[in-house]
Amino acid sequence: MHGLGVVLYLVLTYFLVCWPFGRIFSRAGHSQWLSLLMLVPLVNLIMIWWFAFAEWKPAPS
């Protein structure tokens, strides 16, 4: 049962944190892989501040 809890935790973390931030980053013209940095404590706060003041590139059509 312990292994199932770890898998459930990873899936929920992906859908609640990485997926939404990945969509936001990609729509702003940045790599969606930046969303993985949102899982690192303190780095996530720095990323939010960086993203708030970064230049938003137009998304490719």
CHARMM-style PDB file with segment names, atoms N, HN, CA, C and O in Angstrom:
ATOM      1  N   MET     1       0.813  -1.194   0.000  1.00  0.00      PROA
ATOM      2  CA  MET     1       0.000   0.000   0.000  1.00  0.00      PROA
ATOM      3  C   MET     1       0.859   1.261   0.000  1.00  0.00      PROA
ATOM      4  O   MET     1       0.426   2.305  -0.487  1.00  0.00      PROA
ATOM      5  N   HSD     2       2.068   1.171   0.541  1.00  0.00      PROA
ATOM      6  HN  HSD     2       2.420   0.323   0.937  1.00  0.00      PROA
ATOM      7  CA  HSD     2       2.965   2.321   0.601  1.00  0.00      PROA
ATOM      8  C   HSD     2       3.348   2.790  -0.808  1.00  0.00      PROA
ATOM      9  O   HSD     2       3.396   3.995  -1.055  1.00  0.00      PROA
ATOM     10  N   GLY     3       3.616   1.877  -1.722  1.00  0.00      PROA
ATOM     11  HN  GLY     3       3.576   0.898  -1.521  1.00  0.00      PROA
ATOM     12  CA  GLY     3       3.977   2.233  -3.093  1.00  0.00      PROA
ATOM     13  C   GLY     3       2.855   2.952  -3.813  1.00  0.00      PROA
ATOM     14  O   GLY     3       3.102   3.863  -4.602  1.00  0.00      PROA
ATOM     15  N   LEU     4       1.627   2.548  -3.546  1.00  0.00      PROA
ATOM     16  HN  LEU     4       1.427   1.808  -2.904  1.00  0.00      PROA
ATOM     17  CA  LEU     4       0.468   3.200  -4.165  1.00  0.00      PROA
ATOM     18  C   LEU     4       0.341   4.643  -3.677  1.00  0.00      PROA
ATOM     19  O   LEU     4      -0.038   5.526  -4.447  1.00  0.00      PROA
ATOM     20  N   GLY     5       0.648   4.882  -2.428  1.00  0.00      PROA
ATOM     21  HN  GLY     5       0.956   4.165  -1.802  1.00  0.00      PROA
ATOM     22  CA  GLY     5       0.604   6.237  -1.886  1.00  0.00      PROA
ATOM     23  C   GLY     5       1.631   7.151  -2.544  1.00  0.00      PROA
ATOM     24  O   GLY     5       1.345   8.319  -2.807  1.00  0.00      PROA
ATOM     25  N   VAL     6       2.820   6.628  -2.810  1.00  0.00      PROA
ATOM     26  HN  VAL     6       3.053   5.679  -2.596  1.00  0.00      PROA
ATOM     27  CA  VAL     6       3.866   7.408  -3.478  1.00  0.00      PROA
ATOM     28  C   VAL     6       3.438   7.750  -4.901  1.00  0.00      PROA
ATOM     29  O   VAL     6       3.612   8.885  -5.347  1.00  0.00      PROA
ATOM     30  N   VAL     7       2.890   6.792  -5.601  1.00  0.00      PROA
ATOM     31  HN  VAL     7       2.749   5.870  -5.239  1.00  0.00      PROA
ATOM     32  CA  VAL     7       2.432   7.026  -6.970  1.00  0.00      PROA
ATOM     33  C   VAL     7       1.303   8.055  -6.980  1.00  0.00      PROA
ATOM     34  O   VAL     7       1.287   8.951  -7.824  1.00  0.00      PROA
ATOM     35  N   LEU     8       0.377   7.933  -6.064  1.00  0.00      PROA
ATOM     36  HN  LEU     8       0.389   7.205  -5.378  1.00  0.00      PROA
ATOM     37  CA  LEU     8      -0.733   8.884  -5.968  1.00  0.00      PROA
ATOM     38  C   LEU     8      -0.212  10.280  -5.652  1.00  0.00      PROA
ATOM     39  O   LEU     8      -0.703  11.259  -6.214  1.00  0.00      PROA
ATOM     40  N   TYR     9       0.769  10.390  -4.769  1.00  0.00      PROA
ATOM     41  HN  TYR     9       1.169   9.594  -4.313  1.00  0.00      PROA
ATOM     42  CA  TYR     9       1.371  11.669  -4.433  1.00  0.00      PROA
ATOM     43  C   TYR     9       2.026  12.302  -5.658  1.00  0.00      PROA
ATOM     44  O   TYR     9       1.854  13.497  -5.897  1.00  0.00      PROA
ATOM     45  N   LEU    10       2.766  11.528  -6.427  1.00  0.00      PROA
ATOM     46  HN  LEU    10       2.906  10.557  -6.232  1.00  0.00      PROA
ATOM     47  CA  LEU    10       3.436  12.056  -7.612  1.00  0.00      PROA
ATOM     48  C   LEU    10       2.439  12.512  -8.672  1.00  0.00      PROA
ATOM     49  O   LEU    10       2.637  13.548  -9.307  1.00  0.00      PROA
ATOM     50  N   VAL    11       1.375  11.749  -8.866  1.00  0.00      PROA
ATOM     51  HN  VAL    11       1.214  10.907  -8.350  1.00  0.00      PROA
ATOM     52  CA  VAL    11       0.354  12.111  -9.853  1.00  0.00      PROA
ATOM     53  C   VAL    11      -0.363  13.388  -9.424  1.00  0.00      PROA
ATOM     54  O   VAL    11      -0.562  14.287 -10.242  1.00  0.00      PROA
ATOM     55  N   LEU    12      -0.749  13.480  -8.172  1.00  0.00      PROA
ATOM     56  HN  LEU    12      -0.587  12.750  -7.507  1.00  0.00      PROA
ATOM     57  CA  LEU    12      -1.425  14.684  -7.681  1.00  0.00      PROA
ATOM     58  C   LEU    12      -0.512  15.905  -7.742  1.00  0.00      PROA
ATOM     59  O   LEU    12      -0.961  16.996  -8.092  1.00  0.00      PROA
ATOM     60  N   THR    13       0.760  15.732  -7.408  1.00  0.00      PROA
ATOM     61  HN  THR    13       1.125  14.846  -7.123  1.00  0.00      PROA
ATOM     62  CA  THR    13       1.713  16.833  -7.490  1.00  0.00      PROA
ATOM     63  C   THR    13       1.840  17.325  -8.918  1.00  0.00      PROA
ATOM     64  O   THR    13       1.898  18.531  -9.157  1.00  0.00      PROA
ATOM     65  N   TYR    14       1.884  16.404  -9.870  1.00  0.00      PROA
ATOM     66  HN  TYR    14       1.838  15.424  -9.675  1.00  0.00      PROA
ATOM     67  CA  TYR    14       1.989  16.796 -11.271  1.00  0.00      PROA
ATOM     68  C   TYR    14       0.771  17.603 -11.697  1.00  0.00      PROA
ATOM     69  O   TYR    14       0.909  18.675 -12.287  1.00  0.00      PROA
ATOM     70  N   PHE    15      -0.422  17.095 -11.402  1.00  0.00      PROA
ATOM     71  HN  PHE    15      -0.535  16.225 -10.923  1.00  0.00      PROA
ATOM     72  CA  PHE    15      -1.639  17.754 -11.868  1.00  0.00      PROA
ATOM     73  C   PHE    15      -1.962  19.046 -11.111  1.00  0.00      PROA
ATOM     74  O   PHE    15      -2.597  19.941 -11.669  1.00  0.00      PROA
ATOM     75  N   LEU    16      -1.537  19.153  -9.862  1.00  0.00      PROA
ATOM     76  HN  LEU    16      -1.021  18.426  -9.409  1.00  0.00      PROA
ATOM     77  CA  LEU    16      -1.840  20.354  -9.083  1.00  0.00      PROA
ATOM     78  C   LEU    16      -0.779  21.443  -9.197  1.00  0.00      PROA
ATOM     79  O   LEU    16      -1.084  22.615  -8.974  1.00  0.00      PROA
ATOM     80  N   VAL    17       0.462  21.085  -9.539  1.00  0.00      PROA
ATOM     81  HN  VAL    17       0.709  20.133  -9.720  1.00  0.00      PROA
ATOM     82  CA  VAL    17       1.537  22.068  -9.581  1.00  0.00      PROA
ATOM     83  C   VAL    17       2.158  22.179 -10.969  1.00  0.00      PROA
ATOM     84  O   VAL    17       2.118  23.244 -11.585  1.00  0.00      PROA
ATOM     85  N   CYS    18       2.724  21.095 -11.459  1.00  0.00      PROA
ATOM     86  HN  CYS    18       2.756  20.230 -10.959  1.00  0.00      PROA
ATOM     87  CA  CYS    18       3.515  21.157 -12.691  1.00  0.00      PROA
ATOM     88  C   CYS    18       2.671  21.440 -13.927  1.00  0.00      PROA
ATOM     89  O   CYS    18       3.062  22.262 -14.755  1.00  0.00      PROA
ATOM     90  N   TRP    19       1.559  20.802 -14.069  1.00  0.00      PROA
ATOM     91  HN  TRP    19       1.242  20.134 -13.396  1.00  0.00      PROA
ATOM     92  CA  TRP    19       0.759  20.972 -15.283  1.00  0.00      PROA
ATOM     93  C   TRP    19       0.237  22.403 -15.450  1.00  0.00      PROA
ATOM     94  O   TRP    19       0.389  22.979 -16.528  1.00  0.00      PROA
ATOM     95  N   PRO    20      -0.378  22.999 -14.405  1.00  0.00      PROA
ATOM     96  CA  PRO    20      -0.852  24.385 -14.598  1.00  0.00      PROA
ATOM     97  C   PRO    20       0.281  25.379 -14.875  1.00  0.00      PROA
ATOM     98  O   PRO    20       0.160  26.228 -15.757  1.00  0.00      PROA
ATOM     99  N   PHE    21       1.383  25.272 -14.122  1.00  0.00      PROA
ATOM    100  HN  PHE    21       1.481  24.581 -13.405  1.00  0.00      PROA
ATOM    101  CA  PHE    21       2.489  26.185 -14.363  1.00  0.00      PROA
ATOM    102  C   PHE    21       3.131  25.933 -15.720  1.00  0.00      PROA
ATOM    103  O   PHE    21       3.582  26.876 -16.369  1.00  0.00      PROA
ATOM    104  N   GLY    22       3.179  24.698 -16.153  1.00  0.00      PROA
ATOM    105  HN  GLY    22       2.812  23.932 -15.626  1.00  0.00      PROA
ATOM    106  CA  GLY    22       3.699  24.399 -17.489  1.00  0.00      PROA
ATOM    107  C   GLY    22       2.866  25.057 -18.571  1.00  0.00      PROA
ATOM    108  O   GLY    22       3.411  25.584 -19.541  1.00  0.00      PROA
ATOM    109  N   ARG    23       1.559  25.031 -18.418  1.00  0.00      PROA
ATOM    110  HN  ARG    23       1.117  24.602 -17.631  1.00  0.00      PROA
ATOM    111  CA  ARG    23       0.664  25.691 -19.384  1.00  0.00      PROA
ATOM    112  C   ARG    23       0.873  27.202 -19.382  1.00  0.00      PROA
ATOM    113  O   ARG    23       0.907  27.830 -20.441  1.00  0.00      PROA
ATOM    114  N   ILE    24       1.013  27.780 -18.197  1.00  0.00      PROA
ATOM    115  HN  ILE    24       0.985  27.270 -17.337  1.00  0.00      PROA
ATOM    116  CA  ILE    24       1.223  29.223 -18.102  1.00  0.00      PROA
ATOM    117  C   ILE    24       2.551  29.615 -18.734  1.00  0.00      PROA
ATOM    118  O   ILE    24       2.613  30.574 -19.503  1.00  0.00      PROA
ATOM    119  N   PHE    25       3.609  28.883 -18.416  1.00  0.00      PROA
ATOM    120  HN  PHE    25       3.559  28.104 -17.791  1.00  0.00      PROA
ATOM    121  CA  PHE    25       4.924  29.194 -18.978  1.00  0.00      PROA
ATOM    122  C   PHE    25       4.928  29.055 -20.497  1.00  0.00      PROA
ATOM    123  O   PHE    25       5.498  29.896 -21.192  1.00  0.00      PROA
ATOM    124  N   SER    26       4.303  28.011 -21.016  1.00  0.00      PROA
ATOM    125  HN  SER    26       3.840  27.327 -20.451  1.00  0.00      PROA
ATOM    126  CA  SER    26       4.306  27.822 -22.469  1.00  0.00      PROA
ATOM    127  C   SER    26       3.469  28.892 -23.171  1.00  0.00      PROA
ATOM    128  O   SER    26       3.830  29.322 -24.267  1.00  0.00      PROA
ATOM    129  N   ARG    27       2.381  29.325 -22.581  1.00  0.00      PROA
ATOM    130  HN  ARG    27       2.088  28.975 -21.691  1.00  0.00      PROA
ATOM    131  CA  ARG    27       1.569  30.387 -23.192  1.00  0.00      PROA
ATOM    132  C   ARG    27       2.290  31.728 -23.176  1.00  0.00      PROA
ATOM    133  O   ARG    27       2.019  32.588 -24.014  1.00  0.00      PROA
ATOM    134  N   ALA    28       3.198  31.910 -22.238  1.00  0.00      PROA
ATOM    135  HN  ALA    28       3.418  31.211 -21.557  1.00  0.00      PROA
ATOM    136  CA  ALA    28       3.970  33.144 -22.167  1.00  0.00      PROA
ATOM    137  C   ALA    28       5.214  33.071 -23.043  1.00  0.00      PROA
ATOM    138  O   ALA    28       5.980  34.033 -23.108  1.00  0.00      PROA
ATOM    139  N   GLY    29       5.425  31.942 -23.719  1.00  0.00      PROA
ATOM    140  HN  GLY    29       4.803  31.161 -23.666  1.00  0.00      PROA
ATOM    141  CA  GLY    29       6.555  31.814 -24.629  1.00  0.00      PROA
ATOM    142  C   GLY    29       7.801  31.229 -24.011  1.00  0.00      PROA
ATOM    143  O   GLY    29       8.869  31.279 -24.621  1.00  0.00      PROA
ATOM    144  N   HSD    30       7.698  30.678 -22.820  1.00  0.00      PROA
ATOM    145  HN  HSD    30       6.830  30.638 -22.324  1.00  0.00      PROA
ATOM    146  CA  HSD    30       8.833  30.054 -22.144  1.00  0.00      PROA
ATOM    147  C   HSD    30       8.663  28.538 -22.174  1.00  0.00      PROA
ATOM    148  O   HSD    30       7.594  28.029 -22.511  1.00  0.00      PROA
ATOM    149  N   SER    31       9.725  27.829 -21.818  1.00  0.00      PROA
ATOM    150  HN  SER    31      10.593  28.242 -21.544  1.00  0.00      PROA
ATOM    151  CA  SER    31       9.674  26.376 -21.804  1.00  0.00      PROA
ATOM    152  C   SER    31       8.779  25.876 -20.674  1.00  0.00      PROA
ATOM    153  O   SER    31       8.836  26.381 -19.552  1.00  0.00      PROA
ATOM    154  N   GLN    32       7.952  24.878 -20.984  1.00  0.00      PROA
ATOM    155  HN  GLN    32       7.906  24.468 -21.895  1.00  0.00      PROA
ATOM    156  CA  GLN    32       7.090  24.316 -19.948  1.00  0.00      PROA
ATOM    157  C   GLN    32       7.879  23.518 -18.919  1.00  0.00      PROA
ATOM    158  O   GLN    32       7.353  23.208 -17.850  1.00  0.00      PROA
ATOM    159  N   TRP    33       9.126  23.181 -19.217  1.00  0.00      PROA
ATOM    160  HN  TRP    33       9.553  23.433 -20.086  1.00  0.00      PROA
ATOM    161  CA  TRP    33       9.967  22.458 -18.271  1.00  0.00      PROA
ATOM    162  C   TRP    33      10.335  23.312 -17.059  1.00  0.00      PROA
ATOM    163  O   TRP    33      10.782  22.784 -16.041  1.00  0.00      PROA
ATOM    164  N   LEU    34      10.151  24.621 -17.165  1.00  0.00      PROA
ATOM    165  HN  LEU    34       9.789  25.050 -17.992  1.00  0.00      PROA
ATOM    166  CA  LEU    34      10.394  25.491 -16.014  1.00  0.00      PROA
ATOM    167  C   LEU    34       9.450  25.170 -14.858  1.00  0.00      PROA
ATOM    168  O   LEU    34       9.730  25.500 -13.705  1.00  0.00      PROA
ATOM    169  N   SER    35       8.343  24.529 -15.173  1.00  0.00      PROA
ATOM    170  HN  SER    35       8.115  24.260 -16.109  1.00  0.00      PROA
ATOM    171  CA  SER    35       7.383  24.197 -14.120  1.00  0.00      PROA
ATOM    172  C   SER    35       7.959  23.212 -13.103  1.00  0.00      PROA
ATOM    173  O   SER    35       7.484  23.159 -11.969  1.00  0.00      PROA
ATOM    174  N   LEU    36       8.961  22.439 -13.481  1.00  0.00      PROA
ATOM    175  HN  LEU    36       9.347  22.481 -14.403  1.00  0.00      PROA
ATOM    176  CA  LEU    36       9.582  21.512 -12.526  1.00  0.00      PROA
ATOM    177  C   LEU    36      10.297  22.259 -11.405  1.00  0.00      PROA
ATOM    178  O   LEU    36      10.444  21.739 -10.299  1.00  0.00      PROA
ATOM    179  N   LEU    37      10.741  23.481 -11.695  1.00  0.00      PROA
ATOM    180  HN  LEU    37      10.622  23.904 -12.594  1.00  0.00      PROA
ATOM    181  CA  LEU    37      11.391  24.274 -10.649  1.00  0.00      PROA
ATOM    182  C   LEU    37      10.414  24.712  -9.568  1.00  0.00      PROA
ATOM    183  O   LEU    37      10.826  25.112  -8.479  1.00  0.00      PROA
ATOM    184  N   MET    38       9.127  24.638  -9.865  1.00  0.00      PROA
ATOM    185  HN  MET    38       8.793  24.313 -10.749  1.00  0.00      PROA
ATOM    186  CA  MET    38       8.127  25.012  -8.876  1.00  0.00      PROA
ATOM    187  C   MET    38       8.042  23.994  -7.741  1.00  0.00      PROA
ATOM    188  O   MET    38       7.412  24.260  -6.717  1.00  0.00      PROA
ATOM    189  N   LEU    39       8.661  22.847  -7.912  1.00  0.00      PROA
ATOM    190  HN  LEU    39       9.173  22.630  -8.744  1.00  0.00      PROA
ATOM    191  CA  LEU    39       8.669  21.814  -6.876  1.00  0.00      PROA
ATOM    192  C   LEU    39       9.793  22.006  -5.863  1.00  0.00      PROA
ATOM    193  O   LEU    39       9.805  21.356  -4.818  1.00  0.00      PROA
ATOM    194  N   VAL    40      10.735  22.892  -6.168  1.00  0.00      PROA
ATOM    195  HN  VAL    40      10.725  23.419  -7.017  1.00  0.00      PROA
ATOM    196  CA  VAL    40      11.893  23.101  -5.295  1.00  0.00      PROA
ATOM    197  C   VAL    40      11.594  24.274  -4.357  1.00  0.00      PROA
ATOM    198  O   VAL    40      11.340  25.386  -4.819  1.00  0.00      PROA
ATOM    199  N   PRO    41      11.621  24.032  -3.056  1.00  0.00      PROA
ATOM    200  CA  PRO    41      11.337  25.115  -2.111  1.00  0.00      PROA
ATOM    201  C   PRO    41      12.318  26.273  -2.279  1.00  0.00      PROA
ATOM    202  O   PRO    41      13.492  26.052  -2.574  1.00  0.00      PROA
ATOM    203  N   LEU    42      11.867  27.446  -2.102  1.00  0.00      PROA
ATOM    204  HN  LEU    42      10.913  27.625  -1.862  1.00  0.00      PROA
ATOM    205  CA  LEU    42      12.562  28.711  -2.251  1.00  0.00      PROA
ATOM    206  C   LEU    42      12.826  29.058  -3.718  1.00  0.00      PROA
ATOM    207  O   LEU    42      12.703  30.219  -4.108  1.00  0.00      PROA
ATOM    208  N   VAL    43      13.182  28.077  -4.519  1.00  0.00      PROA
ATOM    209  HN  VAL    43      13.282  27.134  -4.202  1.00  0.00      PROA
ATOM    210  CA  VAL    43      13.355  28.326  -5.953  1.00  0.00      PROA
ATOM    211  C   VAL    43      12.006  28.689  -6.560  1.00  0.00      PROA
ATOM    212  O   VAL    43      11.941  29.514  -7.471  1.00  0.00      PROA
ATOM    213  N   ASN    44      10.924  28.080  -6.065  1.00  0.00      PROA
ATOM    214  HN  ASN    44      10.977  27.409  -5.325  1.00  0.00      PROA
ATOM    215  CA  ASN    44       9.600  28.396  -6.604  1.00  0.00      PROA
ATOM    216  C   ASN    44       9.235  29.860  -6.350  1.00  0.00      PROA
ATOM    217  O   ASN    44       8.601  30.484  -7.201  1.00  0.00      PROA
ATOM    218  N   LEU    45       9.612  30.412  -5.219  1.00  0.00      PROA
ATOM    219  HN  LEU    45      10.127  29.905  -4.528  1.00  0.00      PROA
ATOM    220  CA  LEU    45       9.339  31.823  -4.953  1.00  0.00      PROA
ATOM    221  C   LEU    45      10.153  32.723  -5.885  1.00  0.00      PROA
ATOM    222  O   LEU    45       9.649  33.729  -6.387  1.00  0.00      PROA
ATOM    223  N   ILE    46      11.398  32.357  -6.108  1.00  0.00      PROA
ATOM    224  HN  ILE    46      11.807  31.540  -5.700  1.00  0.00      PROA
ATOM    225  CA  ILE    46      12.248  33.122  -7.026  1.00  0.00      PROA
ATOM    226  C   ILE    46      11.682  33.050  -8.441  1.00  0.00      PROA
ATOM    227  O   ILE    46      11.688  34.050  -9.159  1.00  0.00      PROA
ATOM    228  N   MET    47      11.194  31.882  -8.848  1.00  0.00      PROA
ATOM    229  HN  MET    47      11.189  31.070  -8.265  1.00  0.00      PROA
ATOM    230  CA  MET    47      10.625  31.723 -10.186  1.00  0.00      PROA
ATOM    231  C   MET    47       9.372  32.567 -10.364  1.00  0.00      PROA
ATOM    232  O   MET    47       9.174  33.151 -11.429  1.00  0.00      PROA
ATOM    233  N   ILE    48       8.532  32.641  -9.358  1.00  0.00      PROA
ATOM    234  HN  ILE    48       8.693  32.166  -8.493  1.00  0.00      PROA
ATOM    235  CA  ILE    48       7.320  33.459  -9.460  1.00  0.00      PROA
ATOM    236  C   ILE    48       7.694  34.921  -9.639  1.00  0.00      PROA
ATOM    237  O   ILE    48       7.102  35.610 -10.471  1.00  0.00      PROA
ATOM    238  N   TRP    49       8.662  35.407  -8.876  1.00  0.00      PROA
ATOM    239  HN  TRP    49       9.142  34.848  -8.201  1.00  0.00      PROA
ATOM    240  CA  TRP    49       9.100  36.798  -9.016  1.00  0.00      PROA
ATOM    241  C   TRP    49       9.751  37.031 -10.377  1.00  0.00      PROA
ATOM    242  O   TRP    49       9.489  38.047 -11.020  1.00  0.00      PROA
ATOM    243  N   TRP    50      10.595  36.103 -10.821  1.00  0.00      PROA
ATOM    244  HN  TRP    50      10.808  35.278 -10.298  1.00  0.00      PROA
ATOM    245  CA  TRP    50      11.229  36.234 -12.133  1.00  0.00      PROA
ATOM    246  C   TRP    50      10.166  36.280 -13.224  1.00  0.00      PROA
ATOM    247  O   TRP    50      10.229  37.121 -14.120  1.00  0.00      PROA
ATOM    248  N   PHE    51       9.211  35.396 -13.152  1.00  0.00      PROA
ATOM    249  HN  PHE    51       9.161  34.712 -12.424  1.00  0.00      PROA
ATOM    250  CA  PHE    51       8.181  35.303 -14.179  1.00  0.00      PROA
ATOM    251  C   PHE    51       7.291  36.543 -14.191  1.00  0.00      PROA
ATOM    252  O   PHE    51       6.836  36.965 -15.254  1.00  0.00      PROA
ATOM    253  N   ALA    52       7.041  37.119 -13.042  1.00  0.00      PROA
ATOM    254  HN  ALA    52       7.411  36.776 -12.179  1.00  0.00      PROA
ATOM    255  CA  ALA    52       6.190  38.309 -12.960  1.00  0.00      PROA
ATOM    256  C   ALA    52       6.822  39.500 -13.680  1.00  0.00      PROA
ATOM    257  O   ALA    52       6.114  40.334 -14.245  1.00  0.00      PROA
ATOM    258  N   PHE    53       8.140  39.577 -13.659  1.00  0.00      PROA
ATOM    259  HN  PHE    53       8.715  38.900 -13.200  1.00  0.00      PROA
ATOM    260  CA  PHE    53       8.813  40.726 -14.256  1.00  0.00      PROA
ATOM    261  C   PHE    53       9.552  40.395 -15.556  1.00  0.00      PROA
ATOM    262  O   PHE    53      10.169  41.281 -16.147  1.00  0.00      PROA
ATOM    263  N   ALA    54       9.504  39.163 -16.003  1.00  0.00      PROA
ATOM    264  HN  ALA    54       9.003  38.443 -15.522  1.00  0.00      PROA
ATOM    265  CA  ALA    54      10.157  38.769 -17.258  1.00  0.00      PROA
ATOM    266  C   ALA    54       9.338  39.259 -18.443  1.00  0.00      PROA
ATOM    267  O   ALA    54       8.136  39.499 -18.330  1.00  0.00      PROA
ATOM    268  N   GLU    55      10.004  39.403 -19.572  1.00  0.00      PROA
ATOM    269  HN  GLU    55      10.981  39.209 -19.664  1.00  0.00      PROA
ATOM    270  CA  GLU    55       9.308  39.773 -20.794  1.00  0.00      PROA
ATOM    271  C   GLU    55       8.564  38.556 -21.332  1.00  0.00      PROA
ATOM    272  O   GLU    55       9.142  37.481 -21.492  1.00  0.00      PROA
ATOM    273  N   TRP    56       7.295  38.737 -21.603  1.00  0.00      PROA
ATOM    274  HN  TRP    56       6.825  39.611 -21.473  1.00  0.00      PROA
ATOM    275  CA  TRP    56       6.477  37.636 -22.105  1.00  0.00      PROA
ATOM    276  C   TRP    56       6.556  37.633 -23.616  1.00  0.00      PROA
ATOM    277  O   TRP    56       6.133  38.582 -24.276  1.00  0.00      PROA
ATOM    278  N   LYS    57       7.102  36.555 -24.157  1.00  0.00      PROA
ATOM    279  HN  LYS    57       7.445  35.784 -23.620  1.00  0.00      PROA
ATOM    280  CA  LYS    57       7.206  36.416 -25.604  1.00  0.00      PROA
ATOM    281  C   LYS    57       5.859  35.945 -26.150  1.00  0.00      PROA
ATOM    282  O   LYS    57       5.143  35.205 -25.477  1.00  0.00      PROA
ATOM    283  N   PRO    58       5.516  36.364 -27.351  1.00  0.00      PROA
ATOM    284  CA  PRO    58       4.250  35.878 -27.911  1.00  0.00      PROA
ATOM    285  C   PRO    58       4.322  34.370 -28.185  1.00  0.00      PROA
ATOM    286  O   PRO    58       5.332  33.863 -28.675  1.00  0.00      PROA
ATOM    287  N   ALA    59       3.264  33.685 -27.868  1.00  0.00      PROA
ATOM    288  HN  ALA    59       2.443  34.096 -27.470  1.00  0.00      PROA
ATOM    289  CA  ALA    59       3.199  32.232 -28.085  1.00  0.00      PROA
ATOM    290  C   ALA    59       3.145  31.951 -29.579  1.00  0.00      PROA
ATOM    291  O   ALA    59       2.493  32.689 -30.317  1.00  0.00      PROA
ATOM    292  N   PRO    60       3.820  30.896 -30.042  1.00  0.00      PROA
ATOM    293  CA  PRO    60       3.757  30.558 -31.467  1.00  0.00      PROA
ATOM    294  C   PRO    60       2.355  30.154 -31.883  1.00  0.00      PROA
ATOM    295  O   PRO    60       1.655  29.466 -31.140  1.00  0.00      PROA
ATOM    296  N   SER    61       1.945  30.576 -33.064  1.00  0.00      PROA
ATOM    297  HN  SER    61       2.513  31.135 -33.668  1.00  0.00      PROA
ATOM    298  CA  SER    61       0.585  30.268 -33.538  1.00  0.00      PROA
ATOM    299  C   SER    61       0.534  28.952 -34.266  1.00  0.00      PROA
ATOM    300  OT1 SER    61      -0.530  28.543 -34.728  1.00  0.00      PROA
TER     301      SER     61
END
